[in-house]
Amino acid sequence: MRAYKIPESVLVVIHTSDLEVLVLERADRPGFWQSVTGSLDAPDEPLLLTAARELFEETGIVADGERIRLRDWQLSNIYEIYPVWRHRYAPGVTHNTEHVFSVCVPRDIPILLSPREHLRHAWLPWLEAADRCFSSSNAEAILQLPHHLA
């Protein structure tokens, strides 16, 4: 039996205190840049745990709750799943609910990409990072970053 992705995910905007944002180029779609994203592993997986797991899996960054703390924006976006990725979900699933988080890290933190998921990374000023993202919800989250840090 095929395990389908759960249509509920997290988006984690990784940034520095001076609003440089880390973006990642997808391995399965070169030229598509994004923040950390990922679906819940189980329907009852806590969102904070999903965000911490995805952050670590995709970048090697450990959210220890002290020096590196995830911030839950209490913001959810519902969007239509791009047709190219719908085969990963159960038949008839067309929309995903995405929960937004952010994490402030030192600019010199080591980034260890998962080569299965990402080709390369870039630190960009927040406006440039928003422009680089292919996902409108990802770009919008980056544009809201200064507001959430105020």
ZISUL-V536146 format. One record per pair of residues at least 6 apart in sequence whose C-alpha atoms are under 7 Angstrom apart, sorted by sequence separation. I is the first residue (numbers start at 1). J is the second residue. D is the distance in whole Angstrom. If there is no record, write none. Layout:
[[I J D] [I J D]]
//
This chain:
[[15 21 4] [25 31 6] [26 32 6] [55 61 6] [56 62 6] [63 69 6] [133 139 6] [14 21 6] [15 22 6] [25 32 6] [26 33 6] [63 70 7] [14 22 6] [25 33 4] [86 94 7] [131 139 7] [24 33 5] [25 34 7] [130 139 4] [23 33 6] [24 34 5] [40 50 6] [23 34 5] [24 35 6] [52 63 6] [23 35 5] [130 142 6] [22 35 7] [81 94 6] [130 143 6] [80 94 6] [81 95 5] [80 95 4] [81 96 6] [38 54 6] [79 95 5] [80 96 6] [126 142 6] [127 143 7] [37 54 7] [78 95 7] [79 96 6] [36 54 7] [78 96 6] [79 97 7] [36 55 6] [78 97 4] [77 97 6] [78 98 6] [76 97 6] [77 98 5] [13 35 6] [36 58 7] [76 98 5] [77 99 7] [12 35 6] [13 36 7] [76 99 4] [11 35 7] [12 36 5] [75 99 6] [76 100 6] [11 36 6] [12 37 6] [75 100 6] [11 37 5] [10 37 5] [11 38 7] [73 100 6] [9 37 7] [10 38 6] [72 100 6] [73 101 6] [9 38 5] [10 39 6] [72 101 5] [9 39 4] [71 101 5] [72 102 7] [8 39 6] [9 40 6] [70 101 6] [71 102 5] [7 39 7] [8 40 6] [70 102 6] [71 103 6] [6 39 6] [70 103 5] [5 39 7] [6 40 6] [69 103 6] [68 103 7] [68 104 7] [68 105 6] [12 51 7] [10 50 7] [10 51 6] [61 111 7] [60 111 6] [59 111 5] [60 112 5] [59 112 5] [60 113 7] [59 113 5] [58 113 5] [59 114 7] [58 114 5] [57 114 7] [5 88 6] [6 89 7] [4 88 6] [5 89 5] [4 89 5] [4 90 6] [11 98 7] [17 104 6] [7 95 7] [8 96 5] [9 97 6] [10 98 5] [11 99 6] [12 100 6] [13 101 6] [14 102 6] [15 103 6] [16 104 5] [7 96 5] [8 97 5] [9 98 5] [10 99 5] [11 100 5] [12 101 5] [13 102 4] [14 103 5] [15 104 5] [16 105 5] [27 116 7] [7 97 6] [8 98 6] [9 99 6] [10 100 6] [11 101 6] [12 102 5] [13 103 6] [14 104 6] [15 105 6] [16 106 6] [27 117 5] [16 107 6] [26 117 6] [27 118 4] [26 118 4] [27 119 5] [25 118 5] [26 119 6] [24 118 6] [25 119 6] [25 120 5] [24 120 6] [25 121 6] [24 121 4] [23 121 6] [24 122 7] [22 121 7] [23 122 5] [33 132 6] [34 133 5] [22 122 6] [23 123 6] [33 133 5] [34 134 7] [22 123 5] [32 133 7] [33 134 6] [21 123 5] [22 124 6] [32 134 6] [20 123 6] [21 124 5] [35 138 7] [20 124 5] [21 125 6] [34 138 7] [20 125 4] [21 126 5] [19 125 6] [20 126 5] [23 129 7] [19 126 6] [21 129 6] [13 142 7]]
//
